[in-house]
Amino acid sequence: MIRYLRLIFIGLVGLCLLTVALANRGLVSVRLLPEDMASLTGLTWAMELPLFLVIFGGIIAGILIGFVWEWFREYGHRATASQKSREVTRLERELAVLKDATSVPPKDDVLALLEKR
C-alpha cells in the first residue's frame, strides 16, 4: 500500500515539474558577472538557457549545498557517537572478561547440569 502511495506521489511531483518546465521554456541569458563588472574584468561569459533549467539548477544546487552544510554541522555529533560506540564495545569486552574470571566452574557434572536449567 505504501509502495503505491509513494509511486503516486512521485508521479504527481514529476507531473508538476513537467508543467513548470513547459510553462517556462523561454530563453534567458545567464551571465557570470553583471555587464559593467564583466567589461572591467574581461570575464564576459554568458549562456542562453531555458528558464526551467535555471530554476531546476538553482533548486538542485540549494539542496546539495544544504546537504553538505548539514554534513559538516553534524560532524561533532557523529564523532561523539563513534567515540561512545567504541567505549561501549570496550566496556562490554571488559565485562565479559570479568564475568569469566569470577565464575567458578562447578565441581560436579550433576551440579553443572542443574545450573544450566
Order of alpha helices (4+ residues) and beta strands (2+ residues): alpha-beta-alpha-beta-alpha-alpha-alpha
